[in-house]
Amino acid sequence: MVQTQTDEVLVAAARDGDRAAVEALAARYLPLVYTVVGRGADRDLDVDDIVQDTMMRVVTGVSGVRQAERFRSWVVTIALRQLADARAEARRSRLSRADDPAGDDREDPAADFVGLTVLRQVLDTEQREIAEAARWLDPAFRVVLSLWWLEAGGHLTRAEVAEALELSAAHAGVRVQRMREQLDVARSVVRALDAAPGCPALRDTTSGWDGELDPLWRKRIARHVRDCPRCSERSRRLAAAEGLLAGLPLLAPPAPHQPRRRRPGQLRCGGQGGEERRHACRLRRDGLRGRGRSEPAGAGRLLRTGRAGAGTA
């Protein structure tokens, strides 16, 4: 069965034009891409669109991969670049809407990755706190957390994390440590806000807060937690994050969604292109049309149905 072959075998076959190998790689890596993008994305980004763009580029670019043992790092790097492009586009869009209140689009709660994580995985209280605390991190640290979370779960190595961040292993370690410091601050913020009964002084501190999770309010609430004996006592009992994250599985995409309008920069189907590009477009068309076929599911259909193979542990 092609699905049981190693990455090295599948990449070699994909380079030779084996469509079944391409589809097997897409199925194998879709949960990893979805998890990387989802945990690193801002709440107003469309995770499904970014994942689809990433998988299209994986399918069309696999024939150019020369070092099969680095395929996983290559896939993660593509995902992070697509995430960065989407974040930049969203920033430009927010600026263009700044003077147009009627055009303000709040994020869709149903598309919130953290919410999906909490709903679809059995998380204990502190794992849930980490998922919630991720929303409070600076965007760059959300990306680092996404990669480190996968490292803690055994899905990436530290060398792959460093390569994805385009850093040396030593510098990646420093970046991870700084992220963990901010994560612990964010966890203390989440715990203080969720405490029952709540802290009256914290209610006064947050009386003017509109509920948006931003660095300014993270710092204000964290300052209260440090100075408040009641809130600081709770934050001193945080368990080590890596122990809480170890063993959590990758998430496959949720149930199918309606096809979305193509965003600027997304791959177009039609026109001229190589065989891999035409094959990727056929995969996406078949997925969006929902045709039943006997061969393995293609990247497009996997994105719409969430039927993906096991993660790459």
C-alpha positions as CSV (number, residue, x, y, z in Angstrom):
1,M,0.0,0.0,0.0
2,V,1.4,3.4,-1.0
3,Q,0.1,5.0,2.2
4,T,2.5,2.8,4.3
5,Q,5.7,3.8,2.4
6,T,8.3,6.1,4.0
7,D,8.5,9.7,3.0
8,E,11.7,9.1,1.2
9,V,10.1,6.4,-1.0
10,L,7.0,8.5,-1.6
11,V,9.0,11.7,-2.5
12,A,11.2,9.7,-4.9
13,A,8.0,8.3,-6.6
14,A,6.4,11.7,-6.7
15,R,9.4,13.2,-8.4
16,D,8.9,10.5,-11.1
17,G,5.3,11.6,-11.6
18,D,3.5,9.0,-9.5
19,R,0.2,10.6,-8.7
20,A,-0.7,8.1,-6.0
21,A,2.5,9.0,-4.2
22,V,1.7,12.8,-4.4
23,E,-1.8,12.1,-3.0
24,A,-0.4,9.9,-0.2
25,L,2.1,12.7,0.8
26,A,-0.8,15.2,0.8
27,A,-2.9,13.0,3.0
28,R,0.0,12.4,5.4
29,Y,1.0,16.0,5.8
30,L,-2.4,17.7,5.8
31,P,-2.9,17.4,9.6
32,L,0.6,18.8,10.3
33,V,0.0,21.8,8.0
34,Y,-3.4,22.4,9.5
35,T,-2.0,22.3,13.0
36,V,1.0,24.5,12.2
37,V,-1.1,27.2,10.5
38,G,-4.0,27.0,12.9
39,R,-2.0,27.4,16.1
40,G,0.1,30.2,14.5
41,A,-2.7,32.2,12.9
42,D,-4.4,35.3,14.1
43,R,-8.1,35.0,14.8
44,D,-9.1,37.0,11.8
45,L,-7.2,34.8,9.3
46,D,-8.8,32.1,7.3
47,V,-7.0,29.0,8.3
48,D,-8.6,26.8,5.7
49,D,-7.6,29.1,2.9
50,I,-4.0,29.2,4.1
51,V,-3.9,25.5,4.4
52,Q,-5.3,25.0,0.9
53,D,-2.7,27.4,-0.5
54,T,0.1,25.5,1.3
55,M,-1.1,22.1,0.1
56,M,-1.4,23.3,-3.4
57,R,2.2,24.5,-3.3
58,V,3.3,21.2,-1.8
59,V,1.6,19.2,-4.5
60,T,2.9,21.4,-7.3
61,G,6.4,21.7,-5.9
62,V,7.2,18.1,-4.7
63,S,8.8,17.2,-8.0
64,G,11.5,19.7,-7.2
65,V,12.4,18.3,-3.8
66,R,15.9,16.9,-4.0
67,Q,16.5,15.9,-0.3
68,A,13.7,13.6,0.7
69,E,14.9,13.5,4.3
70,R,14.1,17.2,4.6
71,F,10.6,17.0,3.1
72,R,8.9,17.6,6.4
73,S,11.0,20.8,7.1
74,W,10.2,22.0,3.5
75,V,6.4,21.5,4.0
76,V,6.5,23.4,7.4
77,T,8.5,26.3,5.8
78,I,6.0,26.6,3.0
79,A,3.2,26.7,5.6
80,L,4.9,29.5,7.6
81,R,5.5,31.6,4.5
82,Q,1.9,31.3,3.4
83,L,0.9,32.3,7.0
84,A,3.2,35.3,6.8
85,D,1.7,36.4,3.5
86,A,-1.8,36.0,4.8
87,R,-1.0,38.0,7.9
88,A,0.5,40.8,5.8
89,E,-2.5,40.8,3.6
90,A,-4.9,41.0,6.6
91,R,-2.9,43.8,8.0
92,R,-3.3,45.8,4.8
93,S,-7.0,45.0,4.8
94,R,-7.4,46.2,8.4
95,L,-5.6,49.5,7.6
96,S,-7.9,50.0,4.6
97,R,-11.0,49.5,6.7
98,A,-9.8,51.6,9.6
99,D,-11.9,54.6,8.5
100,D,-14.9,52.6,7.5
101,P,-16.7,51.2,10.5
102,A,-19.3,49.6,8.2
103,G,-16.6,47.5,6.6
104,D,-15.2,46.1,9.9
105,D,-15.2,42.3,9.8
106,R,-15.0,40.6,13.1
107,E,-13.6,37.1,13.1
108,D,-16.0,34.2,12.7
109,P,-16.1,32.3,16.0
110,A,-16.9,29.1,14.2
111,A,-13.5,29.4,12.4
112,D,-11.5,30.0,15.6
113,F,-8.8,27.3,15.7
114,V,-8.4,27.5,19.5
115,G,-12.1,26.9,19.9
116,L,-12.0,23.9,17.6
117,T,-9.0,22.6,19.5
118,V,-10.9,22.8,22.8
119,L,-14.0,21.2,21.3
120,R,-12.3,18.4,19.3
121,Q,-9.6,17.3,21.7
122,V,-10.0,16.1,25.3
123,L,-8.0,18.7,27.1
124,D,-7.5,18.9,30.8
125,T,-7.8,22.3,32.6
126,E,-4.2,23.3,32.1
127,Q,-4.0,22.2,28.5
128,R,-7.1,24.3,27.9
129,E,-5.4,27.2,29.5
130,I,-2.4,26.9,27.2
131,A,-4.7,26.9,24.2
132,E,-6.5,30.0,25.5
133,A,-3.2,31.7,26.4
134,A,-1.9,31.3,22.8
135,R,-4.5,33.9,21.8
136,W,-2.6,36.5,24.0
137,L,0.8,35.9,22.4
138,D,2.5,38.3,20.0
139,P,2.0,37.1,16.4
140,A,5.7,36.1,16.1
141,F,5.5,34.1,19.3
142,R,2.4,32.3,18.2
143,V,4.3,30.9,15.3
144,V,7.1,29.8,17.6
145,L,4.5,28.2,20.0
146,S,3.0,26.4,17.0
147,L,6.3,24.8,16.2
148,W,7.4,24.1,19.8
149,W,4.0,22.6,20.5
150,L,4.7,20.1,17.7
151,E,8.2,19.5,19.0
152,A,6.8,18.8,22.5
153,G,4.3,16.4,20.9
154,G,7.0,14.5,19.0
155,H,5.9,15.7,15.6
156,L,8.9,17.9,14.8
157,T,12.6,17.8,15.9
158,R,14.4,20.9,17.3
159,A,16.5,20.9,14.1
160,E,13.3,21.2,12.0
161,V,12.0,23.9,14.3
162,A,15.2,25.9,13.8
163,E,15.1,25.3,10.0
164,A,11.5,26.5,9.8
165,L,12.3,29.6,11.8
166,E,15.4,30.1,9.6
167,L,17.6,30.2,12.7
168,S,20.5,28.2,14.1
169,A,19.6,25.7,16.7
170,A,21.1,27.9,19.4
171,H,19.1,31.0,18.3
172,A,16.0,28.9,17.9
173,G,16.4,27.8,21.6
174,V,16.6,31.4,22.7
175,R,13.4,32.3,20.7
176,V,11.6,29.3,22.2
177,Q,12.7,30.4,25.7
178,R,11.4,34.0,25.2
179,M,8.1,32.6,23.8
180,R,7.7,30.3,26.9
181,E,8.2,33.3,29.2
182,Q,5.4,35.2,27.4
183,L,3.3,32.1,27.4
184,D,3.6,31.7,31.1
185,V,2.6,35.3,31.5
186,A,-0.4,34.7,29.2
187,R,-1.3,31.6,31.2
188,S,-1.4,33.6,34.4
189,V,-3.6,36.2,32.7
190,V,-6.0,33.5,31.5
191,R,-6.1,31.9,35.0
192,A,-6.8,35.2,36.7
193,L,-9.6,36.1,34.3
194,D,-11.2,32.6,34.6
195,A,-11.0,32.4,38.4
196,A,-14.2,31.8,40.3
197,P,-14.9,33.7,42.4
198,G,-13.1,36.5,40.6
199,C,-10.8,39.1,42.0
200,P,-12.7,42.4,42.7
201,A,-9.5,44.4,42.1
202,L,-9.0,42.7,38.7
203,R,-12.6,43.6,37.8
204,D,-11.7,47.2,38.5
205,T,-8.5,46.9,36.4
206,T,-10.4,45.5,33.4
207,S,-13.5,47.7,33.7
208,G,-12.6,49.6,30.5
209,W,-11.5,46.4,28.5
210,D,-13.5,45.7,25.4
211,G,-12.6,42.0,25.3
212,E,-10.0,42.3,22.5
213,L,-6.8,40.3,23.3
214,D,-3.9,42.6,22.7
215,P,-0.4,43.1,24.1
216,L,-1.4,46.3,26.1
217,W,-4.1,44.5,28.0
218,R,-1.9,41.4,28.5
219,K,0.7,43.7,30.2
220,R,-1.9,45.5,32.3
221,I,-3.5,42.3,33.5
222,A,-0.2,40.7,34.1
223,R,1.0,43.7,36.2
224,H,-2.1,43.3,38.3
225,V,-1.4,39.5,38.7
226,R,2.1,40.2,39.9
227,D,1.0,42.8,42.4
228,C,-2.1,41.1,43.7
229,P,-1.5,38.4,46.4
230,R,-4.7,36.6,45.5
231,C,-4.0,36.4,41.7
232,S,-0.3,35.8,42.0
233,E,-0.8,32.8,44.3
234,R,-2.8,31.1,41.5
235,S,-0.1,31.8,38.9
236,R,2.6,30.2,41.0
237,R,1.1,26.8,40.5
238,L,1.6,26.6,36.7
239,A,2.7,23.1,35.5
240,A,5.5,22.9,32.9
241,A,4.0,23.5,29.5
242,E,6.0,20.8,27.7
243,G,4.7,18.1,29.9
244,L,1.1,19.2,29.2
245,L,1.6,19.3,25.4
246,A,3.5,16.0,25.0
247,G,1.4,13.4,23.3
248,L,-1.4,15.6,22.0
249,P,-2.3,14.5,18.4
250,L,-2.4,16.5,15.3
251,L,-5.7,17.9,14.2
252,A,-7.2,17.1,10.8
253,P,-9.4,19.8,9.2
254,P,-13.0,19.9,10.3
255,A,-16.1,19.0,8.4
256,P,-16.4,20.4,4.8
257,H,-16.9,24.1,4.2
258,Q,-18.4,25.9,1.2
259,P,-15.8,26.9,-1.4
260,R,-14.4,30.3,-0.8
261,R,-13.8,33.1,-3.2
262,R,-10.1,33.1,-4.4
263,R,-8.0,35.6,-2.5
264,P,-5.3,37.6,-4.2
265,G,-2.1,35.5,-4.5
266,Q,-3.9,32.1,-4.5
267,L,-3.0,29.6,-7.2
268,R,-5.3,29.8,-10.2
269,C,-6.6,26.7,-12.1
270,G,-6.7,26.9,-15.8
271,G,-4.3,28.4,-18.3
272,Q,-0.8,27.1,-18.9
273,G,1.3,25.2,-16.3
274,G,3.3,22.0,-15.7
275,E,1.8,18.6,-15.2
276,E,2.1,18.9,-11.4
277,R,0.2,22.2,-11.4
278,R,-2.6,20.7,-13.7
279,H,-2.7,17.6,-11.4
280,A,-3.1,19.8,-8.3
281,C,-5.9,21.7,-9.9
282,R,-7.7,18.5,-10.8
283,L,-7.3,17.4,-7.2
284,R,-8.9,20.6,-6.0
285,R,-11.7,20.5,-8.6
286,D,-12.5,16.9,-7.7
287,G,-12.6,17.8,-4.0
288,L,-14.8,20.8,-4.4
289,R,-17.2,18.9,-6.7
290,G,-17.3,16.0,-4.3
291,R,-17.0,13.3,-7.0
292,G,-16.7,9.8,-5.8
293,R,-13.5,8.1,-7.0
294,S,-11.9,4.8,-6.2
295,E,-8.3,6.1,-6.1
296,P,-6.9,7.8,-2.9
297,A,-8.4,11.1,-1.9
298,G,-6.6,14.1,-3.4
299,A,-5.4,17.2,-1.6
300,G,-8.5,19.2,-2.6
301,R,-11.0,16.6,-1.4
302,L,-9.0,16.1,1.8
303,L,-9.2,19.8,2.6
304,R,-13.0,19.8,2.2
305,T,-13.8,16.5,4.0
306,G,-11.1,16.4,6.7
307,R,-10.3,12.7,5.7
308,A,-6.6,12.8,6.2
309,G,-4.0,10.2,7.1
310,A,-2.1,9.9,10.3
311,G,0.3,12.7,11.4
312,T,4.0,12.4,10.9
313,A,5.2,11.5,14.3
